[in-house]
Amino acid sequence: MARQNKMALLFFLFFLFQVCSQLAFAHSAVKFLPGFEGPLPFELETGYVGVDDAEDVQLFYYFVKSERNPEEDPLLLWLTGGPGCSAFSGLVFEIGPLNFKSNVEYNGSLPTLVSNPYSWTKVSNIIFIDSPVGTGFSYARNDLAARTGDFRQVHELHQFLRKWLMDHPDFISNPVYVSGDSYSGIPIPVLAQDISNGNEEGIRPLINLQGYVLGNPATVPSLEANLKIPYVHGMGLISDELYESLKINCGGDYQNLDPSNEVCQKDIQYYNKCISGIQTAQILEPICAFASPKPQEIGRRRYLDEHHDQELLDDEPEPPPLPTFGCRTYSYLLSHYWANDDNVRKALHIRKGSIGEWQRCNYGLTYNADVPSSFQYHANLSARGYRALIYSGDHDLIVPFLATQAWIRSLNYPIVDDWRPWNLQGQVAGYTRTYSNRMTFATVKARKLFYLIDSICIVIGRSLDSDQSFPMALLFLLFIFLQVFSQSQFAVSYSLVKFLPGFEGPLPFELETGYVGVGESEAVQLFYYFIQSERNPEEDPLLLWLTGGPGCSSFSALFYEIGKSSLIYSSIFSPLNFKVDVEYNGTLPTVLLSPYSWTKTSSIIFVDSPIGTGFSYARNTLAKQTGDFKQVHQLHQFLRKWLMDHPNFLSSPVYIGGDSYSGLILPILVQEISYGNEEGIKPLIDLQVCRIYARDLQGFILGNPMTVLTLEANLRIPYVHGMALISDELYESLKRNCEGEYHNIDPSNEKCQKDLQYYDKCVSRIQIGQILEPRCADASPRPLEMFARRRYLDENHQEFLDTEPPPTVGCRSYSYLLSRNWVNDNDVQKALHVRKDNGSGATIICLTQKRFKAVFSIIGDHDMIVPFLATQAWIRALNYPIVDDWRPWMLQGQVAGYTRTYSNRMTFATIKARKKKSIIR
């Protein structure tokens, strides 16, 4: 009997060990996933590891083997921030091998998964872990085990990793990096130190810890809170005046506010109002409804900042609130449906009954934030020689890059590889610096794939001339003569355009093209495109638009700036553009339409000026000579002659508009028109009044306008610092050594010269017209009009393009190539009523003295050529009172930029750069 009892006990013990071992180490290979077509092209394993004394905490994980060399490639343990956000975020939304197909509306079926060709699993093995307990599919077996916090989470992760390696001995010798993002900046350095201590104590298995990787990591919360203010100023979200007032009134402390400091409290309220419509995790993206959102982890220390701009939506009734289609958060909604599908849970081997509804982020955790700062842990790990990669998205306001730079600098290690750009496929992807403690800091440059404003320049030549009086005998001949030339080159000649080659069907707006003769003997023939307002052309404003350069055709505005069509790389304001998402096959490029043109609410004349620009031409050599004042005089004549031939628009409010180099021309033009009205030159812009600001000429509109060239050159340095293109140290050295003068440099000031050489090196691969865009080969580009001198390119800055290959699909400049092929097509020129044989032969896309490698576009707050800081400065120098102070202006409920209005009726506005995926449609 005793023997039988012993056998029974032995069997029971064996059975208990089997159950416990399955509970501690339960994992399964996953070869297929619902929603993904065919077998997975990588090795995926899911499972649970039990931790804590009784293994009451069951941590779920996804493990993906490296697709390169899993036996030797690094092993990463990835923790998503929160705390409380599932590792599924890392697997599908961040660094993993899968994405949701989110470019189609959800129709109620299971969301579709697609491969991510840029996964980190291409070169590393990654464990994506649902931690702390209560996150994702991880669960606790009792209420006590459900309680967690920073130190407890670290202890459980440490256990998890050693147990996992014990069950996966093939990876024990692999280099190990612990990694994560955002709030993970708190527990990960603590975990790395805990693992290091465990190795020193001989805990088995030893972990081959090599270092850690952190993205936009929370580290010193007070520092991160205080450096948000200079960050938002550098990014153009608050005004110079508010920034200075905050510094003075709050003394640099914006977190622990003295309730009695009313002036500081007032400034903070104004600051909060300015950024209330900003998506703080990525300031270029719109704020969208969230479905189980990833929290903005650092407001105080955990979850969302309750006093900020976004609300928790998990308590809303089911189904979860629907993000707008096209928002990044739309994928979060798809994840909610996908992860709660029974077949998905079966495929992932989720234990039945272990959790209820899956949430991407769980805000109901019982979590103790008991690590106030992880800075000391970084210091300890540096002293032990562990490697570290710390990267910052340069448009993240939650943990601004300035704060990350600051605490890294406080570690006080020498620099071994100083601030420089790092490149991806020949483009600047960010900036990096490495220290002697083996810590590398890198920024990740936000990219604007939806290029807002493109440009194009076209040139052709001259034609015939004849104008004289005849006696009666020649009257008939004169009549025939004038009839011919009235259709070709005298005074005002125009034609309606109902169809354009490459555009399907009739144009859905009224387009007119024509010539106006100006100057002596009308030897200058200015070509224009005119589109009537689609709303109320009799009453809507009339806008005369001049593209910068000088020498860029108004075709730029018609197709790339404020005109009528749109596609993937056009402005949201342009009427027409080219389909650029397919390779050019030699046929005529396709022209598309946009619903966001300025012609929805205004009539616009797009004029090719100065002479020699676009299809405008001179009839003799003398007429070809031009300049700022001569161009102004010709534009003034053009407008009055055009109005004389279009009397229906004489009473329309008139605005003069343009961009970039036009900032030098248009204010002079406005003044000359004003003087002309006062002198009674006919026709008056408004026949009933002759005062400029009555009902005739209403004002002018300028985009990133060149105005005070030395000011724009000098304020470029603080601008690039605010945009994370140069380091804090270089910025301070430039200020000290050059004393704020970066334009007229003393050749004997070697320190300043050296700093400027380093500065030039840092920005040499940046697309200065829009710093988020890649630099691509161009096809007859629009010139970067002003960098060092007054016109065209700075010859020392950009390189010639003549020997470079054409631009590739995906570059904004690819549409320049299409435009060159389009405008040189005979059928296109015939449709536009371009005069034949006017002396130039084939058109080119840009009139400059040379063809340069350059692209320029009006992109508001990310334009480095004419930085917003300089425009603010000269407007402020006009010294008019503010009547409507700095505030965000909205578009479809999203912050589109910031604006301020002065008593002289001048309004300044920034235009917020937007990423392609988050563009407001």
MITILUM-890947 format. One record per residue (C-alpha): residue in one letter; x, z, y. Coordinates in steps of 0.02 Angstrom, whole numbers, padded with zeros to 5 digits, always signed. Layout:
aXZY...
! end
This chain:
m+00000+00000+00000a+00141+00046+00118r+00224-00119+00076q+00063-00213+00117n+00049-00120+00283k+00227-00166+00327m+00193-00346+00285a+00035-00342+00390l+00130-00265+00535l+00268-00395+00517f+00141-00536+00520f+00055-00458+00671l+00223-00440+00761f+00268-00620+00722f+00096-00677+00785l+00117-00571+00943f+00289-00645+00977q+00218-00820+00953v+00075-00789+01075c+00189-00707+01203s+00320-00842+01190q+00185-00972+01218l+00124-00873+01366a+00298-00850+01439f+00357-01028+01410a+00213-01151+01396h+00251-01328+01445s+00195-01503+01400a+00251-01680+01433v+00131-01783+01537k+00140-01970+01504f-00021-02024+01589l-00116-01961+01740p-00296-02004+01784g-00295-02118+01935f-00124-02191+01897e-00121-02362+01815g-00023-02363+01652p+00108-02239+01591l+00205-02139+01719p+00372-02224+01761f+00460-02054+01761e+00466-01901+01649l+00341-01769+01704e+00320-01598+01627t+00196-01463+01678g+00187-01284+01621y+00179-01099+01654v+00313-00964+01658g+00260-00782+01647v+00352-00663+01762d+00348-00477+01806d+00357-00338+01680a+00199-00381+01583e+00203-00564+01631d+00040-00539+01723v+00097-00669+01849q+00086-00845+01778l+00178-00970+01888f+00130-01152+01865y+00254-01292+01895y+00278-01481+01891f+00449-01539+01832v+00510-01716+01860k+00673-01774+01783s+00795-01874+01886e+00773-02060+01863r+00961-02085+01878n+01061-01964+01770p+00961-01806+01728e+01105-01729+01629e+01220-01725+01781d+01111-01742+01935p+01067-01584+02034l+00919-01475+01990l+00811-01429+02139l+00684-01289+02142w+00559-01340+02276l+00445-01215+02364t+00313-01280+02483g+00282-01178+02641g+00129-01080+02685p+00140-00956+02609g+00002-01013+02493c+00022-01202+02486s+00035-01285+02317a+00190-01374+02254f+00072-01521+02236s+00108-01551+02421g+00292-01578+02380l+00250-01684+02228v+00129-01803+02315f+00145-01784+02504e+00327-01744+02535i+00474-01782+02420g+00394-01820+02252p+00367-01980+02153l+00180-02000+02184n+00065-02039+02330f-00120-02064+02347k-00182-02235+02393s-00262-02187+02557n-00290-02355+02640v-00464-02375+02567e-00620-02272+02597y-00659-02142+02463n-00806-02208+02361g-00841-02059+02248s-00731-02115+02104l-00567-02034+02057p-00435-02063+02193t-00296-02185+02149l-00114-02131+02131v+00031-02248+02167s+00220-02232+02148n+00328-02174+02293p+00486-02282+02292y+00576-02157+02405s+00558-02001+02298w+00701-01875+02291t+00680-01884+02102k+00774-02048+02108v+00934-01943+02118s+00886-01765+02068n+00786-01662+01946i+00651-01563+02037i+00544-01414+01988f+00393-01406+02104i+00328-01228+02089d+00161-01153+02140s+00222-00993+02221p+00178-00858+02270v+00048-00808+02141g-00124-00869+02190t-00054-01034+02251g-00112-01197+02170f-00134-01172+01982s-00031-01011+01974y-00135-00856+01938a-00130-00669+01908r-00206-00582+01758n-00259-00430+01860d-00286-00377+02041l-00123-00281+02052a-00022-00434+01999a-00111-00537+02133r-00029-00437+02272t+00126-00521+02338g+00244-00538+02485d+00414-00605+02536f+00523-00492+02427r+00402-00492+02281q+00392-00681+02285v+00582-00692+02285h+00593-00575+02135e+00465-00679+02039l+00550-00844+02082h+00717-00775+02024q+00640-00725+01858f+00552-00892+01845l+00711-00993+01866r+00813-00896+01739k+00672-00902+01612w+00644-01087+01643l+00829-01124+01616m+00827-01020+01458d+00690-01134+01394h+00779-01291+01459p+00960-01263+01408d+01005-01445+01442f+00999-01404+01629i+01099-01242+01630s+01258-01331+01683n+01176-01438+01818p+01213-01397+02000v+01064-01298+02065y+00993-01300+02242v+00845-01194+02297s+00745-01284+02429g+00586-01293+02530d+00511-01318+02702s+00433-01224+02847y+00386-01046+02795s+00502-01066+02645g+00641-01040+02771i+00603-00855+02752p+00605-00829+02561i+00728-00966+02508p+00887-00890+02587v+00835-00722+02514l+00810-00804+02345a+00981-00889+02354q+01063-00721+02390d+00965-00637+02249i+01021-00771+02126s+01201-00753+02187n+01192-00565+02163g+01118-00588+01990n+01260-00704+01940e+01387-00576+02000e+01299-00444+01896g+01311-00557+01743i+01124-00585+01718r+01097-00721+01589p+01083-00865+01592l+01201-00889+01737i+01132-01008+01867n+01251-01141+01933l+01193-01111+02112q+01279-01229+02234g+01175-01203+02390y+01007-01230+02471v+00907-01361+02567l+00780-01319+02702g+00668-01426+02812n+00609-01363+02982p+00635-01187+02916a+00558-01032+02992t+00707-00916+03019v+00701-00811+03177p+00518-00809+03232s+00551-00741+03407l+00683-00874+03439e+00569-01012+03376a+00427-00950+03487n+00536-00941+03643l+00618-01110+03621k+00451-01200+03606i+00441-01198+03796p+00602-01298+03829y+00557-01408+03682v+00387-01461+03748h+00465-01489+03919g+00597-01603+03844m+00461-01698+03752g+00360-01726+03911l+00212-01614+03864i+00224-01499+04015s+00276-01535+04193d+00443-01491+04273e+00355-01369+04389l+00269-01274+04250y+00432-01264+04152e+00526-01192+04300s+00384-01071+04337l+00380-01011+04156k+00567-00979+04159i+00556-00882+04321n+00397-00784+04288c+00421-00746+04103g+00609-00722+04104g+00632-00828+03948d+00524-00717+03837y+00362-00804+03793q+00315-00704+03639n+00315-00520+03688l+00222-00536+03852d+00202-00393+03973p+00012-00380+04002s+00045-00329+04182n+00146-00487+04217e-00001-00588+04282v+00099-00737+04344c+00179-00758+04173q+00011-00738+04087k-00062-00872+04202d+00081-00992+04163i+00060-00962+03976q-00126-00998+03989y-00087-01161+04079y+00044-01203+03947n-00081-01171+03807k-00207-01282+03894c-00080-01423+03905i-00039-01422+03720s-00210-01374+03653g-00241-01553+03598i-00071-01578+03518q-00041-01585+03331t+00097-01455+03329a+00168-01501+03159q+00204-01678+03224i+00168-01701+03408l+00145-01890+03394e+00003-01877+03269p-00180-01852+03311i-00270-01692+03266c-00388-01730+03123a-00509-01627+03021f-00422-01547+02874a-00474-01529+02694s-00383-01377+02626p-00248-01403+02757k-00070-01354+02744p-00062-01210+02867q+00040-01213+03025e+00141-01072+02954i+00226-01001+03105g+00111-00945+03243r+00153-00764+03224r+00226-00761+03049r+00096-00823+02928y-00031-00959+02910l-00102-01035+03067d-00078-00967+03239e-00254-00901+03263h-00244-00924+03451h-00187-01103+03442d-00272-01269+03420q-00329-01284+03241e-00454-01187+03141l-00462-01145+02958l-00588-01253+02872d-00590-01180+02698d-00738-01069+02734e-00846-01219+02775p-00986-01258+02652e-00944-01378+02512p-00901-01519+02510p-00747-01490+02617p-00748-01563+02793l-00703-01745+02794p-00547-01800+02888t-00562-01967+02976f-00510-02116+02872g-00336-02166+02930c-00277-01988+02962r-00136-01915+02860t-00253-01773+02811y-00367-01898+02728s-00250-01885+02580y-00281-01697+02575l-00464-01734+02545l-00418-01851+02404s-00309-01714+02326h-00458-01595+02329y-00564-01717+02228w-00421-01766+02113a-00357-01592+02066n-00532-01525+02034d-00574-01664+01911d-00591-01603+01731n-00492-01749+01659v-00351-01719+01782r-00341-01535+01736k-00339-01582+01553a-00198-01707+01582l-00099-01575+01678h-00131-01447+01538i-00213-01322+01654r-00275-01167+01565k-00463-01161+01565g-00537-01019+01664s-00369-00973+01744i-00428-01021+01919g-00587-01080+02000e-00582-01217+02127w-00408-01284+02164q-00356-01274+02345r-00204-01361+02416c-00176-01209+02527n-00246-01036+02488y-00272-00928+02641g-00344-00783+02545l-00180-00717+02477t-00141-00532+02487y+00030-00564+02562n+00154-00444+02643a+00272-00533+02765d+00409-00404+02740v+00561-00510+02786p+00561-00515+02978s+00703-00642+02988s+00810-00736+02863f+00958-00758+02982q+01066-00623+02902y+01041-00703+02732h+01110-00867+02799a+01260-00771+02864n+01287-00690+02694l+01272-00854+02600s+01392-00939+02721a+01519-00802+02689r+01504-00836+02502g+01537-01022+02527y+01370-01096+02474r+01325-01267+02539a+01172-01288+02650l+01076-01436+02720i+00959-01389+02861y+00855-01531+02929s+00731-01537+03072g+00599-01666+03108d+00630-01692+03293h+00444-01698+03336d+00395-01534+03251l+00334-01406+03378i+00304-01266+03253v+00490-01244+03217p+00574-01344+03355f+00746-01415+03321l+00814-01320+03473a+00781-01155+03383t+00863-01215+03222q+01016-01274+03318a+01023-01107+03409w+01028-00992+03256i+01151-01108+03166r+01263-01100+03318s+01247-00910+03315l+01330-00906+03144n+01486-00948+03246y+01575-01065+03126p+01689-01205+03188i+01624-01384+03188v+01712-01499+03065d+01608-01656+03091d+01533-01661+03264w+01365-01726+03324r+01340-01907+03275p+01199-02022+03219w+01165-02045+03035n+01100-02215+02985l+00976-02287+02862q+00977-02474+02830g+01078-02500+02987q+00960-02398+03098v+00982-02226+03175a+00879-02108+03068g+00931-01949+03157y+01083-01848+03209t+01195-01732+03110r+01334-01604+03126t+01433-01508+02993y+01515-01337+03008s+01660-01257+02918n+01541-01145+02820r+01483-01303+02728m+01319-01304+02823t+01255-01472+02883f+01120-01485+03015a+01024-01648+03033t+00879-01707+03136v+00757-01830+03063k+00701-01955+03193a+00515-01984+03207r+00480-02169+03190k+00345-02265+03278l+00301-02406+03159f+00151-02458+03262y+00247-02540+03404l+00138-02528+03557i+00203-02655+03679d+00305-02810+03641s+00367-02947+03755i+00409-03130+03755c+00492-03247+03877i+00472-03437+03888v+00556-03564+04001i+00526-03747+04040g+00573-03860+04186r+00513-03968+04329s+00404-04120+04369l+00370-04251+04502d+00333-04230+04687s+00230-04327+04815d+00130-04275+04967q+00107-04380+05126s-00019-04456+05248f-00075-04635+05230p-00165-04760+05343m-00339-04815+05304a-00276-04963+05203l-00197-04844+05079l-00342-04722+05073f-00402-04775+04902l-00228-04768+04830l-00205-04596+04907f-00368-04539+04828i-00310-04594+04657f-00139-04519+04689l-00209-04350+04739q-00331-04349+04595v-00188-04372+04473f-00082-04236+04551s-00227-04116+04576q-00240-04117+04387s-00054-04091+04366q+00039-04000+04501f-00032-03981+04676a-00110-03822+04746v-00224-03746+04613s-00263-03836+04451y-00340-03751+04303s-00431-03782+04139l-00540-03681+04023v-00469-03644+03850k-00601-03622+03715f-00491-03640+03561l-00311-03595+03523p-00212-03662+03375g-00185-03522+03250f-00342-03427+03303e-00493-03444+03190g-00646-03509+03281p-00684-03511+03468l-00605-03378+03578p-00726-03232+03603f-00678-03217+03787e-00659-03335+03935l-00479-03395+03953e-00418-03506+04092t-00242-03574+04116g-00172-03666+04265y-00043-03690+04401v-00038-03636+04583g+00085-03723+04700v+00177-03608+04821g+00324-03621+04939e+00369-03766+05051s+00289-03927+04990e+00224-03824+04843a+00387-03859+04754v+00362-03698+04655q+00226-03714+04523l+00174-03545+04454f+00085-03549+04286y-00045-03417+04242y-00168-03360+04109f-00332-03287+04172i-00457-03189+04067q-00624-03135+04139s-00684-02959+04108e-00797-02949+03957r-00904-02817+04039n-00953-02868+04216p-00831-02994+04292e-00925-02998+04458e-00896-02813+04491d-00752-02758+04379p-00577-02746+04455l-00463-02897+04466l-00287-02859+04405l-00135-02968+04443w-00006-02928+04308l+00181-02962+04322t+00293-02937+04171g+00466-02863+04201g+00633-02945+04173p+00652-03024+04293g+00620-03183+04194c+00495-03133+04061s+00337-03233+04041s+00164-03160+04066f+00141-03217+03886s+00218-03046+03849a+00070-02957+03927l-00057-03078+03857f+00007-03054+03679y+00106-02891+03678e+00055-02775+03820i-00118-02768+03898g-00201-02923+03830k-00328-02957+03692s-00271-02960+03509s-00190-02833+03398l-00109-02811+03231i+00018-02701+03153y+00152-02712+03287s+00055-02749+03445s-00001-02644+03589i-00171-02564+03576f-00205-02648+03744s-00159-02831+03708p-00285-02974+03692l-00190-03085+03571n-00050-03064+03448f+00022-03135+03290k-00007-03086+03111v+00163-03015+03067d+00138-02932+02898v+00180-03091+02802e+00338-03195+02794y+00340-03348+02906n+00318-03501+02796g+00345-03639+02924t+00162-03665+02968l+00087-03618+03135p+00083-03427+03157t-00088-03345+03147v-00161-03267+03304l-00270-03111+03289l-00389-03015+03403s-00394-02832+03459p-00543-02732+03521y-00435-02628+03640s-00386-02753+03775w-00390-02705+03959t-00495-02862+03981k-00640-02762+03909t-00658-02683+04081s-00559-02792+04203s-00521-02972+04244i-00334-03007+04230i-00219-03142+04297f-00058-03149+04196v+00066-03244+04305d+00233-03321+04253s+00345-03260+04395p+00478-03281+04463i+00504-03468+04460g+00583-03527+04298t+00489-03397+04197g+00377-03453+04054f+00289-03616+04098s+00318-03598+04285y+00440-03725+04355a+00522-03794+04512r+00512-03973+04570n+00687-03974+04646t+00850-03878+04636l+00824-03784+04798a+00656-03718+04739k+00738-03644+04585q+00830-03514+04688t+00738-03349+04688g+00757-03162+04714d+00657-03004+04744f+00592-03046+04918k+00567-03230+04880q+00469-03185+04724v+00360-03066+04826h+00323-03201+04955q+00276-03326+04819l+00163-03202+04728h+00075-03163+04892q+00041-03348+04920f-00012-03367+04738l-00144-03231+04747r-00224-03291+04909k-00227-03473+04849w-00299-03420+04681l-00436-03319+04766m-00476-03465+04880d-00505-03570+04724h-00602-03429+04638p-00718-03365+04776n-00824-03267+04652f-00683-03138+04643l-00653-03117+04830s-00755-02957+04837s-00680-02883+04677p-00570-02728+04693v-00393-02792+04669y-00249-02702+04585i-00071-02763+04565g+00005-02712+04399g+00168-02730+04304d+00304-02643+04207s+00488-02602+04209y+00583-02714+04332s+00417-02750+04416g+00431-02574+04485l+00549-02646+04615i+00440-02797+04658l+00261-02736+04657p+00266-02599+04791i+00342-02729+04910l+00207-02853+04860v+00069-02726+04891q+00141-02690+05063e+00152-02875+05106i-00028-02904+05052s-00079-02756+05159y+00012-02826+05310g-00064-02997+05277n-00239-02922+05279e-00204-02831+05440e-00140-02993+05519g-00299-03083+05465i-00220-03205+05343k-00358-03297+05250p-00434-03271+05132l-00445-03084+05153i-00447-02997+04987d-00619-02935+05039l-00708-03049+05165q-00800-02906+05249v-00656-02786+05282c-00475-02807+05320r-00405-02633+05284i-00301-02626+05127y-00376-02469+05053a-00556-02507+05094r-00631-02625+04965d-00500-02759+04952l-00331-02717+04881q-00360-02551+04794g-00186-02508+04737f-00057-02542+04603i-00019-02496+04424l+00158-02480+04358g+00222-02444+04184n+00393-02361+04164p+00440-02435+04333m+00617-02454+04395t+00619-02372+04566v+00775-02271+04611l+00912-02339+04499t+01039-02200+04521l+00905-02069+04488e+00851-02157+04328a+01032-02169+04270n+01069-01985+04305l+00910-01916+04227r+00940-02014+04067i+01059-01875+04011p+00933-01730+04017y+00805-01848+03940v+00908-01888+03785h+00949-01703+03765g+00764-01661+03767m+00735-01795+03636a+00869-01726+03518l+00988-01875+03534i+01135-01771+03596s+01187-01593+03555d+01165-01440+03665e+01354-01428+03683l+01377-01607+03741y+01236-01588+03866e+01311-01430+03941s+01484-01512+03946l+01414-01666+04034k+01328-01560+04165r+01486-01459+04193n+01613-01600+04193c+01511-01736+04279e+01413-01621+04395g+01251-01717+04371e+01324-01886+04424y+01329-02005+04275h+01314-02169+04368n+01457-02181+04492i+01596-02100+04392d+01761-02048+04467p+01891-02140+04359s+02010-01992+04375n+01881-01871+04300e+01945-01886+04122k+01835-01747+04052c+01678-01831+04118q+01737-02000+04054k+01770-01926+03883d+01598-01843+03877l+01514-02006+03927q+01608-02101+03792y+01544-01975+03665y+01369-01992+03738d+01379-02182+03724k+01432-02164+03543c+01282-02053+03506v+01155-02174+03579s+01242-02338+03536r+01124-02373+03390i+00966-02314+03477q+00833-02437+03531i+00833-02379+03712g+00669-02464+03755q+00581-02352+03627i+00693-02225+03545l+00585-02207+03389e+00594-02390+03344p+00730-02470+03237r+00849-02594+03316c+00818-02763+03239a+00889-02936+03262d+00788-03024+03394a+00725-03198+03432s+00746-03237+03617p+00712-03057+03666r+00643-02985+03823p+00792-02912+03916l+00824-02729+03942e+00816-02760+04126m+00910-02614+04195f+01043-02509+04117a+01194-02518+04229r+01165-02647+04364r+01006-02721+04433r+00960-02867+04323y+00957-02917+04142l+01060-02823+04016d+01209-02714+04045e+01335-02833+03968n+01439-02689+03903h+01294-02608+03813q+01212-02731+03696e+01287-02865+03587f+01253-03051+03584l+01129-03107+03455d+01174-03290+03440t+01260-03272+03273e+01138-03146+03199p+01004-03188+03070p+00822-03196+03128p+00722-03034+03132t+00640-02977+02972v+00459-02938+02930g+00426-02760+02981c+00519-02771+03145r+00424-02785+03307s+00542-02925+03358y+00480-03026+03210s+00331-03074+03318y+00454-03142+03449l+00513-03266+03319l+00333-03314+03284s+00297-03335+03469r+00444-03453+03490n+00379-03561+03350w+00201-03550+03418v+00232-03593+03601n+00345-03739+03558d+00209-03820+03453n+00141-03978+03536d-00040-03935+03494v-00020-03761+03571q+00051-03830+03733k-00087-03959+03738a-00219-03823+03713l-00141-03720+03853h-00138-03874+03967v+00049-03861+03994r+00113-04008+04097k+00217-04132+04001d+00388-04194+04055n+00419-04061+04184g+00603-04064+04154s+00655-03928+04034g+00632-03992+03859a+00603-03859+03726t+00549-03687+03780i+00651-03532+03751i+00583-03359+03740c+00678-03271+03877l+00757-03328+04038t+00919-03233+04057q+01093-03290+04098k+01138-03257+03917r+01044-03211+03760f+01073-03030+03715k+01031-02916+03572a+00896-02814+03656v+00714-02769+03655f+00616-02676+03787s+00439-02611+03791i+00331-02492+03892i+00315-02342+03777g+00292-02203+03903d+00372-02041+03851h+00495-02118+03728d+00569-02248+03847m+00752-02211+03882i+00782-02352+04006v+00667-02279+04137p+00643-02099+04077f+00486-02008+04130l+00593-01872+04208a+00655-01996+04339t+00481-02061+04378q+00418-01883+04400a+00565-01845+04514w+00539-01986+04640i+00352-01958+04644r+00384-01775+04680a+00504-01826+04818l+00360-01911+04910n+00307-01732+04945y+00118-01750+04936p+00007-01605+04881i-00060-01605+04703v-00248-01624+04692d-00266-01632+04502d-00125-01540+04415w-00036-01579+04253r-00159-01592+04109p-00181-01693+03949w-00285-01852+03956m-00384-01891+03801l-00428-02043+03697q-00559-02024+03562g-00535-01836+03563q-00345-01844+03547v-00209-01811+03674a-00147-01981+03730g-00027-01915+03862y-00019-01807+04018t-00071-01843+04197r-00063-01777+04374t-00139-01841+04537y-00076-01817+04715s-00164-01820+04883n-00092-01993+04922r-00206-02059+04783m-00058-02082+04667t-00084-02036+04485f+00061-02012+04365a+00029-02020+04178t+00135-02014+04022i+00086-02114+03868k+00116-02019+03709a+00208-02117+03575r+00112-02126+03413k+00160-02154+03233k+00084-02299+03140k-00005-02190+03013s-00086-02083+03146i-00128-02213+03278i-00303-02186+03346r-00403-02338+03297
! end
